[in-house]
Amino acid sequence: MNVLIILGHPRKDSFCGALADAYRNGAEAADATVRLTALADLQFNLNVIVPEPQDQADEPDIVQARKDIQWADHLVFVYPVWWGMMPALLKGFLDRVLVPGFAFYEVAENNYKKLLTGKTAQLILAMDTPTWIYKLFIHAPSTHAMKIATLQFCGISPVRTTHFSPVKHVSDAQRSQWLQHTFALGEKLRNGVITPRERLMGRVLPWLKAVRLQFYPMSWIAYGVGAFAAAELGYGFSWGLFWLGYAFLFLCEMATVFFNEIYDYETDKLNTAYGPFNGGSRVIVDGELTPAKLRRAIRWLCGAMGVALVLLMVYAPANPIAIAGLVAVLVFFAFGYTVPPLKFSYRSLGEFTVGITHSLLVMLCGHVFQGGQLSDALPWLLSVPLFFSILPSITLSGIPDYAADQAVGKRTLAVRFGKNAAAGFAIACTLLAMTSAFYLHYTGMASNAYNWVLWLAVPHGIWLVWALWRYIRQPAKPDSIPGLMVLSLTFLMWYALMPFFGLG
């Protein structure tokens, strides 16, 4: 293992210097190859004096520092905390060394590629402020700045932290104990930098990322509306059937997003404007998971879906044929979103597919699994405002993906008709969502699903329409539209949560 220790104290004969030596001795005892860089020995300008830090002429010590960081598997930063932060010497070093093109680069507005992945780090901080005050009252600013905003931003992870305080009036015996502890930290490298827990999390986190849990609350709420509609119509309600049915839907949605990762790979690879609700999870693009692993997971998920379906057909009071038929339609549209030969999202049908699966079809599942009939009007009617409220957000998500989708022939509404037309369509759907909800409420056709709260959604809808109109009027369209995405995603929650609580 290659270990680079960076001493950030301006004085080498400080207690931080002793801590750095102790860690080096422990790491060498663990058979690591160690380099120790004392920043006080380096000659470089601490200040970035040009508009772009990567354009500043590099002194020889800065060039060597970057080579040492590239060489290292494990970085150790030892420094004091002064005024809650690191010394100016260390801050200037980071400003000069961790420049775009070496530590990261910007692939698009607010999207960055980490270039120092695969490395780990240890922070060893000495301070006079008691640790509990540093953490509780001033919120550990130096630690967060170094760990999260700097090292992890560049891809270095995990980053462990050790604090020693208060240093100023501590006894020699305590200092000796701290030095022994630091030696032990270095010596632990014999067992590897990554702990078993971290190794486990390294395996689990890519799967959690691939699952994309941010999409699931919407389908759960719509499913709940359908189940509560069955109770409203007198069919009764069973929590056991409710969770069994949702287990099927959860597995189905998980398999769907895994399919999307596989079949949207070409567009995701080109997409530089990706975000939490567009551009995929990027687990294949970033090499965290392979298509083969996702396909294997899909097979297991489909098997579990089959078991859940059999249990529903046995225990749900509805006609088993009705349950099987409804589930078949749901799976057809969900998997068909990207899976060949259907590939609805490549035929300008993807937005409607998402809208119908996350409104009508999951509502009908909740309704039928509780014993309701497919011919009951209530779940069909309740799905109309939700369907129209979903379409703006799913249509707008195609705008950041526009260039990548166009390059691979994915014909979203934004690609087929243009960004302005997509925004205009979103305006129409927003107005239809509000209008249909008011119609259902004032005609009494929605039972208890809607009430005066509908009026609170009106300013939100007007705001969304106004923001979309402003977007249409813009001559230069930005690749990233986070404001519009937040407005549209929160707008749809009105038409999911109002019937959820109104019927529940």
N, C-alpha and C positions, 0 to 999 in steps of 0.2 A: 504494500500500500504506500502510495506517495502522499505525504502530509506536508502542507505548507502552513507554517505558523507566522502570523503577521502581528507584530508588536506595535500597537498604535499609540503608545505613550511617548511623548517627546523626549523623555529621559530613559535611557536604557538601564540605569542603575535603580529604577523604581521597583516597588513591590510587583507591579505588572511585569517588569522584566524578569523577576524571580519566578513568577507564575508561568511565564512563557518557557523558561528554562526547565521548570519542573515538568511541564507537559511534554517538552521535547525528550527529556530523559525517560519518561514513561513510555512514549511512543517508540523510542529506539529500543527499549527493553522488550517491546512487543514485535520487534523485527520490522518496523516500518522504516521507510526511507524518508528522512525529515530534512526540510529546509526551513530556516528561520530568517525572516526578513524584518529587520528593525527599521521602521519608517524614518526614524531620526537619522539614519545613515544615507538616505536617498536624497538625490538632488533633482528637484522638479518644481515647477510652478504650481502652487496649490490652487490657483484660480483658473477657471475657464474664461479665456479672454476673447474668444471668437464666437460668432452666433451659434455654430454647431460644434459640440465638444469633440466629435470625431475628426474635425478639420484642423484642430490645433496640432502644431508640430510636437512630436513625441520625443522627450528626452530619453537617453539610453536606459535610465532606471525604470521609466514607465514601460518601455518595450520589454525589458527583462521581467518586470512584474507580471505583464500579461502572459509571457511564456511560462512563468512559474505557476500561474493560476491554471493555465491549460494543462500543465504537467500534473497538477495535484488531483488526487481523488478526494481528499478531505482537507478543508480549509479551517484554520483555527484563528480566530481574532481575539486578541487579548488587549484590553484597553480600559482606562478609567472612565467613569461617568461624571462629567462636569456640567453643572447647570442642567442636569437631566439628559444631556446628550453626550456624544462622543467628542473627543478633542478635534480641533480644527485640522490638525495634521492628518488624522484618519479620514475625516470628511473630504478634505482636498484630494487625498489619494483615491478615494472611491470615485469622486467626480472625474478624475483624469483617466482612471483605468477602465471603469465599467461603462464604456461608451457604446453607442449604437454601432452595430456591425461586429462588435466583439462579445458583449454580454447579452444583447437582444437586438431585434430590429422591428420596426413598425411595418406590419403588412398592410394595414389600412387604419383609418381613423379609429383610435381607441382599441385596436387589436394588435397584439405584440407576439412575436415569436421568441421564446426563451432559448438562449444559445449555450447556457452553462448547465444543462440538465445532466444528470448522472453523477453529480458531485454532492457531497454532504458538507456540513459545517458545524462548528462548535464555537459558541461565544463565551468568553470568560471575562466577566465584568467586575471591576472593583470600584467601590463607592463609599462615601461617608454617610449618605442617607440610609437609614435602616431599610432593609429590603421590603418590609411590609408597607412602609410609607411610600416607597418608590412605586410599588405595584398598585396599591389600593387608592392612593390619593393623587398621584401624578401620572398614573396609568402607564408606567414603564415606557416612556417615549423613545429612549435610545434603543431599547430592545425591539420594540415594534418597528421602528424605522429601519434597523439593520436586518431583522429577521424577515419581515413581511415585505416592506416597501423596496428593499434592496436585493437581498440574496434570493429569496423565493421568487421575486419578480423576474430574476435572471435564470431561474430554473434550478437553483441549488436547494435541495431538500433531502432529508429532514435537516432542520437547523435546531440544535439543542443549545440551551442557555444555562450557565452557572453564574450565580451572583455571590460575591463576597462583600459583606458589609456588617457594621461600619468599620472602616479600615484605620482611620486616623489614630484612635486611642486603644487599639486592640493590643493584647499582650503578645509577647514573643511566642508563647506556647500556642496561642490561637493561630498566629501566622504560620507556625510550623505545621499545624494540623491542616490548614488550608493548602499549603504546599504539598503535603502528602496526598490530600484529596485530588489535587490537580495532577500529580504524578499518576494516581490510580486511573484518572480519566484517560490519560494517554495510554496507559498499560492495557486498558480495556479494548484497545484496537486489536489486540491479539484475537479476540472473538468476532472481529468484524465490526464495521460501523453501524450496520443496520441491525436493530434488535428483532427478535422473533415477532413481536407485536407489529413493528413497522413493516416487516416483510409481509405479514398477513394483510395489513392495510394496503400495501402496495399491490396485492393481488385483488383485493376487494374493491378498492376505489375505482379502477377502470370500469368494472361492471356497474357500479352505482352511477357512474358518469354515463355509461351507455344506456341505462334504463330510462334516464331523463324524467325523474320523478316530478318535475315541475308541471308536466302535462296531466298527471293523474287526478288531481283534485277536481278538475272540471268534469271528467266523466263520472267520478264518484257522486258529485252533487246531482248531476242529471239523472243518474241511476236512482238516487234517493228520491228525487221528485216522482219518478215513475212508480216506485214502491209505495210512497205516501199517497199517490193518486189511487192506487188499488185499495188502500185502507179507507180513503175518502168515499169510495164507491161501495164500501161494505164487504170487501173480500177478506178483510182481516190482514194481519201483519205478523210475520215471523222473523225475528232477528237471526235465527239460524239459517233460514233460507236467504235472508238478505246478504249475509256475509259469504255464504256458499256461492251465490250468484255473482257477488262482486269479485270473489276469488277468480272465477272464470274470466270476468272482464279484465281484471288486472293482468292475468296471464296473457290474454289476447292482446292487450295493449303493449305489453312488454315484447311479445313476439313481433308485433307490428313495427315498433321502433327499431328492433334489431334488423328486420328486413329492410327498413329504410336506410340504415347504416350501410348495408351491403350494396343495395341497388342505387343509392344516391352517392356512392363513393366518388365518381368522376366529377360531379358538380361540387361536392364538399371539398375535394382536393383543390379546386380552382377558386373557391370562395374566400375572399379576403375580408368580407363584411359580416362574418358569422357572429352570432350572439346566443344568449340562452334560449331563445325561441326560434332560431333559424340557423341553417347551416349544419345541422346534425350535431352529435356529441363529439365527433372528430376522433373517436377512439381508434378507428382504422387509419385515418390520415396521420395521426401522431404516433402510430405504431404501438399503441397500448394493448390493442386486441387485434386478432386476425379474423378475416372472414370465416375461416374454418371453425374457429372457436364460437363465433356467433351462430353459425349454422348448426353446430352441435347443440348449443343452448336452445335454439328454436325447436329442434326435435324434442328435447326434454319438455319444453313449454307446451308444445302441441300435445304430447302425451298426457301432461297434467290437465290440460284443457279437456281432453277426452274423458278423464276420470271425473272431473267436476261436472261435465255435461251429463254423464250417466247418472250421477247422484241427483242432479236437478230433475232429470226425467223420472226418476224413481220417487223422489220425496216431494217435489213441488205439486200443488193441487191442480195446476193447469194441464191441458192435454199434452202428453209427451211429444206428439207430432208437431204441435204448435211451437213448443219450446225448441225442438230440433230445427224446424224451418226458420224460426226467427234467428237462432244462432248461426245457421248457415248463411243467411243474408248478411248478418253483421260481419262474419269472417270474410265473406266475399268482398265486401267494400273495404274493410280494414286492411287485409293483406293486399288487395288489389291496388292500393294506393301507389305502391312502387313495384310490386312483383309482376314480372312478365307472365303472360302476354297482355294483361290488363293495363298496368301502368297508368292508372287514372291521372296521376299528377303530371304525366308527360303529355296528356291529351287535353289539357285545359279543364279537366274534371276533378282535379285534386281538391280544390277549395270546396266544391259541393260535397265531395266524399267526406271530408273532415266535418263539414257542417252537419250532414245527416247522421253520421255515426255518433257524433258527440251530442246530438240532441235527440232526434226521434228514436234511433235504434237503441241507445242505452236506456232511454226512458221506457220504451216498450219492454226491454229486458226486465227492468225493475218491476214493471206492472205485471207482466205475465208470470214471472217467477213467483210472485205472491198470489197467483191464482186468477189475475185479471184476464179479460178477453182481448184479443187483438182488435175486435170490432168496437171496443169502448172508445168513445170520442175524446175523453178528457186528456189522455197522454198525447194524442195526436195534436190536439189544440195547443196544449202547453208547450209543445216542441217548436211551434211556429216562431214566437218571439226569440227563443233561444237560438234557433237555426239562423235567423237573420242577424242576431247580435254576434254570432261566431264568425260570420263571413268577413266582416271588416278586418279582424286581426289576422286571419289566415291568408287573406288576400294581400294585406300589407306586408306580411312576412316574405312575400315573393319579391319585394322591391330591393332589399339588401342583397338578395340572391340573384338579381336580374342578370348581371354579366355572366356569372358562372352557369346559370341555368340556360341562358341563350347559347353559350358556347357548346353545350353538350346536347342541345335540342330538347330541353325540358320545357314544355309549352305551358307554363303557368299563365294565369290571366294577365299578369304584368308583362310577361314576355310576348304573349299573343297580341294583346291590345295596347300595350304601352303603359308606362307608369301613371300618366294622367288619367287614363281610362280606368285603371285599377283603383285609383283614389276616388274617382267619381262613382264607381261601383260600390266602394265602401261607404260613401255618403248615402247612396240610395238604400243600402242594407241597414244603415244606422236608423234612418227615418222609418223604414218598414218595421224594424224591431220595436221602436217606440209606439208606432201607430197600431200594430197588431196587439200589443200588450194592453193598450188602453181600450181597444175594441173588445177584447175578451173580458176585461174587467167590467166595463160599463154595460155590456150585454148580459152579464152573469154567466157566461159560458165557461169561465175559468174556475168555477166553484169558489173556494177561499184562497186561491193561489196568489191573487194580487189585491192590494189595498192602496191606501193613500201614499204609501212609500213610492209608488210609481212616479209621483210628481218629483221626488228627489232625484230620479234618474234623468229627468229632462235637462237640467243644466249641464250634466255630464255629456249627454248626447249632443246638445248644442255646441259645447266646447269641442267635441270630437269633429263635428261637421265643420266648424270654423277652422280648426287646425288642418283638416284635409283640404279645405278650399284654399287656405294659404299655401299649402304644399303644391297644389295644382298651379297656382299663380307664380310659383318660383321658376325663373328661367333655367337655373342650374339646379338639377336634382341631386341632393347628397346621397351617398351610398348607404349611410347609416341613418336610421330614423327612430332612435330610441324613444323620443317623446311621443310620437304617434303610436308606437307599439304599446307603450305603457297605457296611453289613453284608451286604445281599442281593447286591450286585454282586460282592463278594469271595467270598461263599459259592459262587457258581456256578463260580468259577475252579477250585475243587477238582475238579469233575466234568468239567472240560475238560482241565486240565493233567495229572491222574493218568493217564488213558488216552493222552494225547499222549506223555508220557515213558515210560509203560509199554510202549507198542507201538513208539515211535520208537527 
